[in-house]
Amino acid sequence: MPLTGVTAVVLNVTVTNPTQDGHLIVQPHGVARPNVSNLNFLAGQTVSNLVVVPVVDGRVTFYNNTGSADVIADLNGWFTS
């Protein structure tokens, strides 16, 4: 992936080993958290989803609303200006 000029990334995001039912939000770095989730999961479940998210300052943010979970993000591609 280029170090500059990336406007969005395509990620396969997986949540595994969550301790509680919840949801994960993948969002552009530094912006207000949206009211929609990218993955919903039950305690102990492994769930994945393909996510396209804008990149701000070269970063994205992951937010887990409750408990703890392992999060795996595989980069599948990116968009440039």
mmCIF file of the N, C-alpha and C atoms, coordinates in Angstrom:
data_MODEL
# 
_entry.id   MODEL 
# 
loop_
_atom_site.group_PDB 
_atom_site.id 
_atom_site.type_symbol 
_atom_site.label_atom_id 
_atom_site.label_alt_id 
_atom_site.label_comp_id 
_atom_site.label_asym_id 
_atom_site.label_entity_id 
_atom_site.label_seq_id 
_atom_site.pdbx_PDB_ins_code 
_atom_site.Cartn_x 
_atom_site.Cartn_y 
_atom_site.Cartn_z 
_atom_site.occupancy 
_atom_site.B_iso_or_equiv 
_atom_site.pdbx_formal_charge 
_atom_site.auth_seq_id 
_atom_site.auth_comp_id 
_atom_site.auth_asym_id 
_atom_site.auth_atom_id 
_atom_site.pdbx_PDB_model_num 
ATOM 1   N N  . MET A 1 1  ? 0.843   -1.163  0.000  1.00 0.00 ? 1  MET A N  1 
ATOM 2   C CA . MET A 1 1  ? 0.000   0.000   0.000  1.00 0.00 ? 1  MET A CA 1 
ATOM 3   C C  . MET A 1 1  ? 0.897   1.237   0.000  1.00 0.00 ? 1  MET A C  1 
ATOM 4   N N  . PRO A 1 2  ? 0.569   2.245   -0.797 1.00 0.00 ? 2  PRO A N  1 
ATOM 5   C CA . PRO A 1 2  ? 1.373   3.469   -0.807 1.00 0.00 ? 2  PRO A CA 1 
ATOM 6   C C  . PRO A 1 2  ? 1.318   4.182   0.545  1.00 0.00 ? 2  PRO A C  1 
ATOM 7   N N  . LEU A 1 3  ? 2.347   4.920   0.877  1.00 0.00 ? 3  LEU A N  1 
ATOM 8   C CA . LEU A 1 3  ? 2.378   5.654   2.145  1.00 0.00 ? 3  LEU A CA 1 
ATOM 9   C C  . LEU A 1 3  ? 1.555   6.935   2.083  1.00 0.00 ? 3  LEU A C  1 
ATOM 10  N N  . THR A 1 4  ? 1.301   7.461   0.885  1.00 0.00 ? 4  THR A N  1 
ATOM 11  C CA . THR A 1 4  ? 0.518   8.688   0.746  1.00 0.00 ? 4  THR A CA 1 
ATOM 12  C C  . THR A 1 4  ? -0.509  8.513   -0.365 1.00 0.00 ? 4  THR A C  1 
ATOM 13  N N  . GLY A 1 5  ? -1.523  9.365   -0.359 1.00 0.00 ? 5  GLY A N  1 
ATOM 14  C CA . GLY A 1 5  ? -2.513  9.379   -1.424 1.00 0.00 ? 5  GLY A CA 1 
ATOM 15  C C  . GLY A 1 5  ? -3.631  8.369   -1.284 1.00 0.00 ? 5  GLY A C  1 
ATOM 16  N N  . VAL A 1 6  ? -3.639  7.572   -0.223 1.00 0.00 ? 6  VAL A N  1 
ATOM 17  C CA . VAL A 1 6  ? -4.702  6.585   -0.029 1.00 0.00 ? 6  VAL A CA 1 
ATOM 18  C C  . VAL A 1 6  ? -5.925  7.282   0.554  1.00 0.00 ? 6  VAL A C  1 
ATOM 19  N N  . THR A 1 7  ? -7.075  7.121   -0.098 1.00 0.00 ? 7  THR A N  1 
ATOM 20  C CA . THR A 1 7  ? -8.306  7.775   0.361  1.00 0.00 ? 7  THR A CA 1 
ATOM 21  C C  . THR A 1 7  ? -9.240  6.820   1.097  1.00 0.00 ? 7  THR A C  1 
ATOM 22  N N  . ALA A 1 8  ? -9.130  5.519   0.842  1.00 0.00 ? 8  ALA A N  1 
ATOM 23  C CA . ALA A 1 8  ? -9.960  4.513   1.519  1.00 0.00 ? 8  ALA A CA 1 
ATOM 24  C C  . ALA A 1 8  ? -9.281  3.159   1.397  1.00 0.00 ? 8  ALA A C  1 
ATOM 25  N N  . VAL A 1 9  ? -9.635  2.257   2.329  1.00 0.00 ? 9  VAL A N  1 
ATOM 26  C CA . VAL A 1 9  ? -9.096  0.899   2.295  1.00 0.00 ? 9  VAL A CA 1 
ATOM 27  C C  . VAL A 1 9  ? -10.232 -0.112  2.288  1.00 0.00 ? 9  VAL A C  1 
ATOM 28  N N  . VAL A 1 10 ? -9.946  -1.281  1.727  1.00 0.00 ? 10 VAL A N  1 
ATOM 29  C CA . VAL A 1 10 ? -10.862 -2.419  1.733  1.00 0.00 ? 10 VAL A CA 1 
ATOM 30  C C  . VAL A 1 10 ? -10.269 -3.437  2.697  1.00 0.00 ? 10 VAL A C  1 
ATOM 31  N N  . LEU A 1 11 ? -10.999 -3.723  3.773  1.00 0.00 ? 11 LEU A N  1 
ATOM 32  C CA . LEU A 1 11 ? -10.509 -4.617  4.816  1.00 0.00 ? 11 LEU A CA 1 
ATOM 33  C C  . LEU A 1 11 ? -11.467 -5.781  5.016  1.00 0.00 ? 11 LEU A C  1 
ATOM 34  N N  . ASN A 1 12 ? -10.928 -6.968  5.217  1.00 0.00 ? 12 ASN A N  1 
ATOM 35  C CA . ASN A 1 12 ? -11.728 -8.069  5.729  1.00 0.00 ? 12 ASN A CA 1 
ATOM 36  C C  . ASN A 1 12 ? -11.479 -8.064  7.234  1.00 0.00 ? 12 ASN A C  1 
ATOM 37  N N  . VAL A 1 13 ? -12.489 -7.680  8.010  1.00 0.00 ? 13 VAL A N  1 
ATOM 38  C CA . VAL A 1 13 ? -12.352 -7.520  9.459  1.00 0.00 ? 13 VAL A CA 1 
ATOM 39  C C  . VAL A 1 13 ? -13.024 -8.701  10.153 1.00 0.00 ? 13 VAL A C  1 
ATOM 40  N N  . THR A 1 14 ? -12.299 -9.321  11.079 1.00 0.00 ? 14 THR A N  1 
ATOM 41  C CA . THR A 1 14 ? -12.808 -10.463 11.839 1.00 0.00 ? 14 THR A CA 1 
ATOM 42  C C  . THR A 1 14 ? -12.752 -10.145 13.322 1.00 0.00 ? 14 THR A C  1 
ATOM 43  N N  . VAL A 1 15 ? -13.847 -10.438 14.024 1.00 0.00 ? 15 VAL A N  1 
ATOM 44  C CA . VAL A 1 15 ? -13.887 -10.377 15.487 1.00 0.00 ? 15 VAL A CA 1 
ATOM 45  C C  . VAL A 1 15 ? -13.934 -11.811 15.982 1.00 0.00 ? 15 VAL A C  1 
ATOM 46  N N  . THR A 1 16 ? -13.079 -12.136 16.938 1.00 0.00 ? 16 THR A N  1 
ATOM 47  C CA . THR A 1 16 ? -13.069 -13.464 17.519 1.00 0.00 ? 16 THR A CA 1 
ATOM 48  C C  . THR A 1 16 ? -12.846 -13.351 19.028 1.00 0.00 ? 16 THR A C  1 
ATOM 49  N N  . ASN A 1 17 ? -13.311 -14.330 19.755 1.00 0.00 ? 17 ASN A N  1 
ATOM 50  C CA . ASN A 1 17 ? -13.171 -14.381 21.215 1.00 0.00 ? 17 ASN A CA 1 
ATOM 51  C C  . ASN A 1 17 ? -13.801 -13.206 21.952 1.00 0.00 ? 17 ASN A C  1 
ATOM 52  N N  . PRO A 1 18 ? -14.942 -12.661 21.498 1.00 0.00 ? 18 PRO A N  1 
ATOM 53  C CA . PRO A 1 18 ? -15.536 -11.568 22.275 1.00 0.00 ? 18 PRO A CA 1 
ATOM 54  C C  . PRO A 1 18 ? -16.058 -12.087 23.608 1.00 0.00 ? 18 PRO A C  1 
ATOM 55  N N  . THR A 1 19 ? -15.883 -11.281 24.649 1.00 0.00 ? 19 THR A N  1 
ATOM 56  C CA . THR A 1 19 ? -16.314 -11.690 25.985 1.00 0.00 ? 19 THR A CA 1 
ATOM 57  C C  . THR A 1 19 ? -17.788 -11.376 26.238 1.00 0.00 ? 19 THR A C  1 
ATOM 58  N N  . GLN A 1 20 ? -18.378 -10.483 25.426 1.00 0.00 ? 20 GLN A N  1 
ATOM 59  C CA . GLN A 1 20 ? -19.784 -10.105 25.571 1.00 0.00 ? 20 GLN A CA 1 
ATOM 60  C C  . GLN A 1 20 ? -20.401 -9.907  24.193 1.00 0.00 ? 20 GLN A C  1 
ATOM 61  N N  . ASP A 1 21 ? -21.738 -9.956  24.112 1.00 0.00 ? 21 ASP A N  1 
ATOM 62  C CA . ASP A 1 21 ? -22.431 -9.597  22.879 1.00 0.00 ? 21 ASP A CA 1 
ATOM 63  C C  . ASP A 1 21 ? -22.121 -8.133  22.571 1.00 0.00 ? 21 ASP A C  1 
ATOM 64  N N  . GLY A 1 22 ? -21.947 -7.816  21.289 1.00 0.00 ? 22 GLY A N  1 
ATOM 65  C CA . GLY A 1 22 ? -21.653 -6.426  20.967 1.00 0.00 ? 22 GLY A CA 1 
ATOM 66  C C  . GLY A 1 22 ? -21.553 -6.175  19.488 1.00 0.00 ? 22 GLY A C  1 
ATOM 67  N N  . HIS A 1 23 ? -20.915 -5.054  19.173 1.00 0.00 ? 23 HIS A N  1 
ATOM 68  C CA . HIS A 1 23 ? -20.690 -4.691  17.780 1.00 0.00 ? 23 HIS A CA 1 
ATOM 69  C C  . HIS A 1 23 ? -19.363 -3.949  17.638 1.00 0.00 ? 23 HIS A C  1 
ATOM 70  N N  . LEU A 1 24 ? -18.847 -3.982  16.415 1.00 0.00 ? 24 LEU A N  1 
ATOM 71  C CA . LEU A 1 24 ? -17.591 -3.320  16.082 1.00 0.00 ? 24 LEU A CA 1 
ATOM 72  C C  . LEU A 1 24 ? -17.877 -2.291  14.998 1.00 0.00 ? 24 LEU A C  1 
ATOM 73  N N  . ILE A 1 25 ? -17.292 -1.115  15.157 1.00 0.00 ? 25 ILE A N  1 
ATOM 74  C CA . ILE A 1 25 ? -17.399 -0.059  14.150 1.00 0.00 ? 25 ILE A CA 1 
ATOM 75  C C  . ILE A 1 25 ? -15.996 0.229   13.625 1.00 0.00 ? 25 ILE A C  1 
ATOM 76  N N  . VAL A 1 26 ? -15.855 0.259   12.310 1.00 0.00 ? 26 VAL A N  1 
ATOM 77  C CA . VAL A 1 26 ? -14.614 0.674   11.668 1.00 0.00 ? 26 VAL A CA 1 
ATOM 78  C C  . VAL A 1 26 ? -14.917 2.013   11.006 1.00 0.00 ? 26 VAL A C  1 
ATOM 79  N N  . GLN A 1 27 ? -14.138 3.031   11.353 1.00 0.00 ? 27 GLN A N  1 
ATOM 80  C CA . GLN A 1 27 ? -14.469 4.386   10.904 1.00 0.00 ? 27 GLN A CA 1 
ATOM 81  C C  . GLN A 1 27 ? -13.208 5.152   10.534 1.00 0.00 ? 27 GLN A C  1 
ATOM 82  N N  . PRO A 1 28 ? -13.374 6.256   9.781  1.00 0.00 ? 28 PRO A N  1 
ATOM 83  C CA . PRO A 1 28 ? -12.223 7.107   9.508  1.00 0.00 ? 28 PRO A CA 1 
ATOM 84  C C  . PRO A 1 28 ? -11.674 7.680   10.815 1.00 0.00 ? 28 PRO A C  1 
ATOM 85  N N  . HIS A 1 29 ? -10.382 7.802   10.916 1.00 0.00 ? 29 HIS A N  1 
ATOM 86  C CA . HIS A 1 29 ? -9.743  8.337   12.119 1.00 0.00 ? 29 HIS A CA 1 
ATOM 87  C C  . HIS A 1 29 ? -10.148 9.797   12.340 1.00 0.00 ? 29 HIS A C  1 
ATOM 88  N N  . GLY A 1 30 ? -10.479 10.120  13.589 1.00 0.00 ? 30 GLY A N  1 
ATOM 89  C CA . GLY A 1 30 ? -10.706 11.515  13.957 1.00 0.00 ? 30 GLY A CA 1 
ATOM 90  C C  . GLY A 1 30 ? -12.067 12.089  13.622 1.00 0.00 ? 30 GLY A C  1 
ATOM 91  N N  . VAL A 1 31 ? -12.995 11.283  13.150 1.00 0.00 ? 31 VAL A N  1 
ATOM 92  C CA . VAL A 1 31 ? -14.341 11.791  12.852 1.00 0.00 ? 31 VAL A CA 1 
ATOM 93  C C  . VAL A 1 31 ? -15.321 11.232  13.883 1.00 0.00 ? 31 VAL A C  1 
ATOM 94  N N  . ALA A 1 32 ? -16.488 11.848  13.967 1.00 0.00 ? 32 ALA A N  1 
ATOM 95  C CA . ALA A 1 32 ? -17.504 11.390  14.913 1.00 0.00 ? 32 ALA A CA 1 
ATOM 96  C C  . ALA A 1 32 ? -17.905 9.955   14.592 1.00 0.00 ? 32 ALA A C  1 
ATOM 97  N N  . ARG A 1 33 ? -18.113 9.169   15.637 1.00 0.00 ? 33 ARG A N  1 
ATOM 98  C CA . ARG A 1 33 ? -18.495 7.769   15.464 1.00 0.00 ? 33 ARG A CA 1 
ATOM 99  C C  . ARG A 1 33 ? -19.890 7.676   14.853 1.00 0.00 ? 33 ARG A C  1 
ATOM 100 N N  . PRO A 1 34 ? -20.052 6.885   13.786 1.00 0.00 ? 34 PRO A N  1 
ATOM 101 C CA . PRO A 1 34 ? -21.376 6.725   13.175 1.00 0.00 ? 34 PRO A CA 1 
ATOM 102 C C  . PRO A 1 34 ? -22.294 5.875   14.052 1.00 0.00 ? 34 PRO A C  1 
ATOM 103 N N  . ASN A 1 35 ? -23.579 5.915   13.766 1.00 0.00 ? 35 ASN A N  1 
ATOM 104 C CA . ASN A 1 35 ? -24.571 5.140   14.517 1.00 0.00 ? 35 ASN A CA 1 
ATOM 105 C C  . ASN A 1 35 ? -24.853 3.786   13.889 1.00 0.00 ? 35 ASN A C  1 
ATOM 106 N N  . VAL A 1 36 ? -23.961 3.300   13.060 1.00 0.00 ? 36 VAL A N  1 
ATOM 107 C CA . VAL A 1 36 ? -24.115 1.994   12.411 1.00 0.00 ? 36 VAL A CA 1 
ATOM 108 C C  . VAL A 1 36 ? -22.869 1.159   12.689 1.00 0.00 ? 36 VAL A C  1 
ATOM 109 N N  . SER A 1 37 ? -23.043 -0.156  12.719 1.00 0.00 ? 37 SER A N  1 
ATOM 110 C CA . SER A 1 37 ? -21.903 -1.041  12.985 1.00 0.00 ? 37 SER A CA 1 
ATOM 111 C C  . SER A 1 37 ? -21.520 -1.796  11.720 1.00 0.00 ? 37 SER A C  1 
ATOM 112 N N  . ASN A 1 38 ? -20.286 -2.279  11.705 1.00 0.00 ? 38 ASN A N  1 
ATOM 113 C CA . ASN A 1 38 ? -19.804 -3.095  10.602 1.00 0.00 ? 38 ASN A CA 1 
ATOM 114 C C  . ASN A 1 38 ? -19.923 -4.581  10.897 1.00 0.00 ? 38 ASN A C  1 
ATOM 115 N N  . LEU A 1 39 ? -19.831 -4.956  12.171 1.00 0.00 ? 39 LEU A N  1 
ATOM 116 C CA . LEU A 1 39 ? -19.970 -6.353  12.588 1.00 0.00 ? 39 LEU A CA 1 
ATOM 117 C C  . LEU A 1 39 ? -20.769 -6.399  13.881 1.00 0.00 ? 39 LEU A C  1 
ATOM 118 N N  . ASN A 1 40 ? -21.710 -7.315  13.955 1.00 0.00 ? 40 ASN A N  1 
ATOM 119 C CA . ASN A 1 40 ? -22.448 -7.599  15.186 1.00 0.00 ? 40 ASN A CA 1 
ATOM 120 C C  . ASN A 1 40 ? -22.090 -9.020  15.598 1.00 0.00 ? 40 ASN A C  1 
ATOM 121 N N  . PHE A 1 41 ? -21.902 -9.251  16.898 1.00 0.00 ? 41 PHE A N  1 
ATOM 122 C CA . PHE A 1 41 ? -21.447 -10.564 17.340 1.00 0.00 ? 41 PHE A CA 1 
ATOM 123 C C  . PHE A 1 41 ? -22.025 -10.916 18.701 1.00 0.00 ? 41 PHE A C  1 
ATOM 124 N N  . LEU A 1 42 ? -22.019 -12.210 18.989 1.00 0.00 ? 42 LEU A N  1 
ATOM 125 C CA . LEU A 1 42 ? -22.412 -12.749 20.286 1.00 0.00 ? 42 LEU A CA 1 
ATOM 126 C C  . LEU A 1 42 ? -21.150 -13.190 21.027 1.00 0.00 ? 42 LEU A C  1 
ATOM 127 N N  . ALA A 1 43 ? -21.209 -13.240 22.342 1.00 0.00 ? 43 ALA A N  1 
ATOM 128 C CA . ALA A 1 43 ? -20.060 -13.678 23.135 1.00 0.00 ? 43 ALA A CA 1 
ATOM 129 C C  . ALA A 1 43 ? -19.559 -15.028 22.625 1.00 0.00 ? 43 ALA A C  1 
ATOM 130 N N  . GLY A 1 44 ? -18.246 -15.141 22.443 1.00 0.00 ? 44 GLY A N  1 
ATOM 131 C CA . GLY A 1 44 ? -17.627 -16.383 22.005 1.00 0.00 ? 44 GLY A CA 1 
ATOM 132 C C  . GLY A 1 44 ? -17.682 -16.647 20.510 1.00 0.00 ? 44 GLY A C  1 
ATOM 133 N N  . GLN A 1 45 ? -18.368 -15.815 19.759 1.00 0.00 ? 45 GLN A N  1 
ATOM 134 C CA . GLN A 1 45 ? -18.568 -16.026 18.320 1.00 0.00 ? 45 GLN A CA 1 
ATOM 135 C C  . GLN A 1 45 ? -17.393 -15.448 17.524 1.00 0.00 ? 45 GLN A C  1 
ATOM 136 N N  . THR A 1 46 ? -17.142 -16.014 16.344 1.00 0.00 ? 46 THR A N  1 
ATOM 137 C CA . THR A 1 46 ? -16.202 -15.448 15.377 1.00 0.00 ? 46 THR A CA 1 
ATOM 138 C C  . THR A 1 46 ? -17.003 -14.992 14.167 1.00 0.00 ? 46 THR A C  1 
ATOM 139 N N  . VAL A 1 47 ? -16.864 -13.716 13.812 1.00 0.00 ? 47 VAL A N  1 
ATOM 140 C CA . VAL A 1 47 ? -17.638 -13.104 12.723 1.00 0.00 ? 47 VAL A CA 1 
ATOM 141 C C  . VAL A 1 47 ? -16.699 -12.251 11.887 1.00 0.00 ? 47 VAL A C  1 
ATOM 142 N N  . SER A 1 48 ? -16.897 -12.284 10.558 1.00 0.00 ? 48 SER A N  1 
ATOM 143 C CA . SER A 1 48 ? -16.100 -11.418 9.684  1.00 0.00 ? 48 SER A CA 1 
ATOM 144 C C  . SER A 1 48 ? -17.005 -10.684 8.709  1.00 0.00 ? 48 SER A C  1 
ATOM 145 N N  . ASN A 1 49 ? -16.479 -9.600  8.154  1.00 0.00 ? 49 ASN A N  1 
ATOM 146 C CA . ASN A 1 49 ? -17.222 -8.799  7.194  1.00 0.00 ? 49 ASN A CA 1 
ATOM 147 C C  . ASN A 1 49 ? -16.229 -7.988  6.368  1.00 0.00 ? 49 ASN A C  1 
ATOM 148 N N  . LEU A 1 50 ? -16.573 -7.760  5.106  1.00 0.00 ? 50 LEU A N  1 
ATOM 149 C CA . LEU A 1 50 ? -15.768 -6.908  4.236  1.00 0.00 ? 50 LEU A CA 1 
ATOM 150 C C  . LEU A 1 50 ? -16.178 -5.463  4.464  1.00 0.00 ? 50 LEU A C  1 
ATOM 151 N N  . VAL A 1 51 ? -15.193 -4.592  4.694  1.00 0.00 ? 51 VAL A N  1 
ATOM 152 C CA . VAL A 1 51 ? -15.448 -3.203  5.056  1.00 0.00 ? 51 VAL A CA 1 
ATOM 153 C C  . VAL A 1 51 ? -14.657 -2.296  4.124  1.00 0.00 ? 51 VAL A C  1 
ATOM 154 N N  . VAL A 1 52 ? -15.313 -1.260  3.601  1.00 0.00 ? 52 VAL A N  1 
ATOM 155 C CA . VAL A 1 52 ? -14.626 -0.200  2.872  1.00 0.00 ? 52 VAL A CA 1 
ATOM 156 C C  . VAL A 1 52 ? -14.739 1.050   3.737  1.00 0.00 ? 52 VAL A C  1 
ATOM 157 N N  . VAL A 1 53 ? -13.617 1.607   4.133  1.00 0.00 ? 53 VAL A N  1 
ATOM 158 C CA . VAL A 1 53 ? -13.624 2.742   5.060  1.00 0.00 ? 53 VAL A CA 1 
ATOM 159 C C  . VAL A 1 53 ? -12.655 3.826   4.576  1.00 0.00 ? 53 VAL A C  1 
ATOM 160 N N  . PRO A 1 54 ? -13.091 5.094   4.621  1.00 0.00 ? 54 PRO A N  1 
ATOM 161 C CA . PRO A 1 54 ? -12.178 6.182   4.271  1.00 0.00 ? 54 PRO A CA 1 
ATOM 162 C C  . PRO A 1 54 ? -10.992 6.245   5.231  1.00 0.00 ? 54 PRO A C  1 
ATOM 163 N N  . VAL A 1 55 ? -9.872  6.698   4.732  1.00 0.00 ? 55 VAL A N  1 
ATOM 164 C CA . VAL A 1 55 ? -8.647  6.853   5.514  1.00 0.00 ? 55 VAL A CA 1 
ATOM 165 C C  . VAL A 1 55 ? -8.434  8.342   5.770  1.00 0.00 ? 55 VAL A C  1 
ATOM 166 N N  . VAL A 1 56 ? -8.198  8.703   7.032  1.00 0.00 ? 56 VAL A N  1 
ATOM 167 C CA . VAL A 1 56 ? -7.894  10.086  7.394  1.00 0.00 ? 56 VAL A CA 1 
ATOM 168 C C  . VAL A 1 56 ? -6.548  10.090  8.100  1.00 0.00 ? 56 VAL A C  1 
ATOM 169 N N  . ASP A 1 57 ? -5.631  10.926  7.638  1.00 0.00 ? 57 ASP A N  1 
ATOM 170 C CA . ASP A 1 57 ? -4.279  10.993  8.209  1.00 0.00 ? 57 ASP A CA 1 
ATOM 171 C C  . ASP A 1 57 ? -3.597  9.631   8.194  1.00 0.00 ? 57 ASP A C  1 
ATOM 172 N N  . GLY A 1 58 ? -3.907  8.805   7.198  1.00 0.00 ? 58 GLY A N  1 
ATOM 173 C CA . GLY A 1 58 ? -3.286  7.495   7.059  1.00 0.00 ? 58 GLY A CA 1 
ATOM 174 C C  . GLY A 1 58 ? -3.799  6.441   8.016  1.00 0.00 ? 58 GLY A C  1 
ATOM 175 N N  . ARG A 1 59 ? -4.941  6.729   8.704  1.00 0.00 ? 59 ARG A N  1 
ATOM 176 C CA . ARG A 1 59 ? -5.416  5.796   9.730  1.00 0.00 ? 59 ARG A CA 1 
ATOM 177 C C  . ARG A 1 59 ? -6.924  5.581   9.658  1.00 0.00 ? 59 ARG A C  1 
ATOM 178 N N  . VAL A 1 60 ? -7.335  4.457   10.216 1.00 0.00 ? 60 VAL A N  1 
ATOM 179 C CA . VAL A 1 60 ? -8.744  4.173   10.498 1.00 0.00 ? 60 VAL A CA 1 
ATOM 180 C C  . VAL A 1 60 ? -8.828  3.809   11.981 1.00 0.00 ? 60 VAL A C  1 
ATOM 181 N N  . THR A 1 61 ? -10.041 3.859   12.540 1.00 0.00 ? 61 THR A N  1 
ATOM 182 C CA . THR A 1 61 ? -10.247 3.580   13.960 1.00 0.00 ? 61 THR A CA 1 
ATOM 183 C C  . THR A 1 61 ? -11.197 2.408   14.117 1.00 0.00 ? 61 THR A C  1 
ATOM 184 N N  . PHE A 1 62 ? -10.898 1.523   15.068 1.00 0.00 ? 62 PHE A N  1 
ATOM 185 C CA . PHE A 1 62 ? -11.761 0.394   15.399 1.00 0.00 ? 62 PHE A CA 1 
ATOM 186 C C  . PHE A 1 62 ? -12.377 0.662   16.770 1.00 0.00 ? 62 PHE A C  1 
ATOM 187 N N  . TYR A 1 63 ? -13.692 0.478   16.884 1.00 0.00 ? 63 TYR A N  1 
ATOM 188 C CA . TYR A 1 63 ? -14.391 0.699   18.150 1.00 0.00 ? 63 TYR A CA 1 
ATOM 189 C C  . TYR A 1 63 ? -15.228 -0.521  18.493 1.00 0.00 ? 63 TYR A C  1 
ATOM 190 N N  . ASN A 1 64 ? -14.945 -1.122  19.651 1.00 0.00 ? 64 ASN A N  1 
ATOM 191 C CA . ASN A 1 64 ? -15.718 -2.245  20.177 1.00 0.00 ? 64 ASN A CA 1 
ATOM 192 C C  . ASN A 1 64 ? -16.569 -1.685  21.309 1.00 0.00 ? 64 ASN A C  1 
ATOM 193 N N  . ASN A 1 65 ? -17.896 -1.851  21.236 1.00 0.00 ? 65 ASN A N  1 
ATOM 194 C CA . ASN A 1 65 ? -18.766 -1.167  22.187 1.00 0.00 ? 65 ASN A CA 1 
ATOM 195 C C  . ASN A 1 65 ? -18.809 -1.794  23.573 1.00 0.00 ? 65 ASN A C  1 
ATOM 196 N N  . THR A 1 66 ? -18.369 -3.039  23.755 1.00 0.00 ? 66 THR A N  1 
ATOM 197 C CA . THR A 1 66 ? -18.476 -3.657  25.078 1.00 0.00 ? 66 THR A CA 1 
ATOM 198 C C  . THR A 1 66 ? -17.507 -4.821  25.220 1.00 0.00 ? 66 THR A C  1 
ATOM 199 N N  . GLY A 1 67 ? -17.069 -5.068  26.437 1.00 0.00 ? 67 GLY A N  1 
ATOM 200 C CA . GLY A 1 67 ? -16.198 -6.209  26.685 1.00 0.00 ? 67 GLY A CA 1 
ATOM 201 C C  . GLY A 1 67 ? -14.872 -6.094  25.950 1.00 0.00 ? 67 GLY A C  1 
ATOM 202 N N  . SER A 1 68 ? -14.258 -7.235  25.698 1.00 0.00 ? 68 SER A N  1 
ATOM 203 C CA . SER A 1 68 ? -13.024 -7.267  24.920 1.00 0.00 ? 68 SER A CA 1 
ATOM 204 C C  . SER A 1 68 ? -13.165 -8.308  23.823 1.00 0.00 ? 68 SER A C  1 
ATOM 205 N N  . ALA A 1 69 ? -12.367 -8.140  22.776 1.00 0.00 ? 69 ALA A N  1 
ATOM 206 C CA . ALA A 1 69 ? -12.399 -9.070  21.647 1.00 0.00 ? 69 ALA A CA 1 
ATOM 207 C C  . ALA A 1 69 ? -11.082 -8.960  20.897 1.00 0.00 ? 69 ALA A C  1 
ATOM 208 N N  . ASP A 1 70 ? -10.725 -10.019 20.194 1.00 0.00 ? 70 ASP A N  1 
ATOM 209 C CA . ASP A 1 70 ? -9.587  -9.974  19.285 1.00 0.00 ? 70 ASP A CA 1 
ATOM 210 C C  . ASP A 1 70 ? -10.114 -9.515  17.931 1.00 0.00 ? 70 ASP A C  1 
ATOM 211 N N  . VAL A 1 71 ? -9.414  -8.568  17.316 1.00 0.00 ? 71 VAL A N  1 
ATOM 212 C CA . VAL A 1 71 ? -9.813  -8.039  16.011 1.00 0.00 ? 71 VAL A CA 1 
ATOM 213 C C  . VAL A 1 71 ? -8.677  -8.268  15.027 1.00 0.00 ? 71 VAL A C  1 
ATOM 214 N N  . ILE A 1 72 ? -9.016  -8.841  13.879 1.00 0.00 ? 72 ILE A N  1 
ATOM 215 C CA . ILE A 1 72 ? -8.053  -9.104  12.809 1.00 0.00 ? 72 ILE A CA 1 
ATOM 216 C C  . ILE A 1 72 ? -8.519  -8.325  11.589 1.00 0.00 ? 72 ILE A C  1 
ATOM 217 N N  . ALA A 1 73 ? -7.628  -7.550  10.993 1.00 0.00 ? 73 ALA A N  1 
ATOM 218 C CA . ALA A 1 73 ? -7.966  -6.785  9.790  1.00 0.00 ? 73 ALA A CA 1 
ATOM 219 C C  . ALA A 1 73 ? -6.979  -7.140  8.686  1.00 0.00 ? 73 ALA A C  1 
ATOM 220 N N  . ASP A 1 74 ? -7.499  -7.728  7.609  1.00 0.00 ? 74 ASP A N  1 
ATOM 221 C CA . ASP A 1 74 ? -6.682  -8.073  6.442  1.00 0.00 ? 74 ASP A CA 1 
ATOM 222 C C  . ASP A 1 74 ? -6.933  -7.036  5.364  1.00 0.00 ? 74 ASP A C  1 
ATOM 223 N N  . LEU A 1 75 ? -5.871  -6.399  4.893  1.00 0.00 ? 75 LEU A N  1 
ATOM 224 C CA . LEU A 1 75 ? -5.971  -5.402  3.831  1.00 0.00 ? 75 LEU A CA 1 
ATOM 225 C C  . LEU A 1 75 ? -6.161  -6.114  2.491  1.00 0.00 ? 75 LEU A C  1 
ATOM 226 N N  . ASN A 1 76 ? -7.283  -5.826  1.822  1.00 0.00 ? 76 ASN A N  1 
ATOM 227 C CA . ASN A 1 76 ? -7.562  -6.424  0.512  1.00 0.00 ? 76 ASN A CA 1 
ATOM 228 C C  . ASN A 1 76 ? -7.317  -5.480  -0.650 1.00 0.00 ? 76 ASN A C  1 
ATOM 229 N N  . GLY A 1 77 ? -7.299  -4.176  -0.377 1.00 0.00 ? 77 GLY A N  1 
ATOM 230 C CA . GLY A 1 77 ? -7.069  -3.201  -1.435 1.00 0.00 ? 77 GLY A CA 1 
ATOM 231 C C  . GLY A 1 77 ? -7.223  -1.787  -0.902 1.00 0.00 ? 77 GLY A C  1 
ATOM 232 N N  . TRP A 1 78 ? -7.013  -0.809  -1.789 1.00 0.00 ? 78 TRP A N  1 
ATOM 233 C CA . TRP A 1 78 ? -7.143  0.579   -1.389 1.00 0.00 ? 78 TRP A CA 1 
ATOM 234 C C  . TRP A 1 78 ? -7.513  1.429   -2.588 1.00 0.00 ? 78 TRP A C  1 
ATOM 235 N N  . PHE A 1 79 ? -8.001  2.618   -2.289 1.00 0.00 ? 79 PHE A N  1 
ATOM 236 C CA . PHE A 1 79 ? -8.349  3.604   -3.301 1.00 0.00 ? 79 PHE A CA 1 
ATOM 237 C C  . PHE A 1 79 ? -7.413  4.784   -3.138 1.00 0.00 ? 79 PHE A C  1 
ATOM 238 N N  . THR A 1 80 ? -7.065  5.416   -4.250 1.00 0.00 ? 80 THR A N  1 
ATOM 239 C CA . THR A 1 80 ? -6.204  6.610   -4.221 1.00 0.00 ? 80 THR A CA 1 
ATOM 240 C C  . THR A 1 80 ? -6.903  7.734   -4.947 1.00 0.00 ? 80 THR A C  1 
ATOM 241 N N  . SER A 1 81 ? -6.401  8.931   -4.687 1.00 0.00 ? 81 SER A N  1 
ATOM 242 C CA . SER A 1 81 ? -6.938  10.079  -5.400 1.00 0.00 ? 81 SER A CA 1 
ATOM 243 C C  . SER A 1 81 ? -6.369  10.124  -6.781 1.00 0.00 ? 81 SER A C  1 
# 
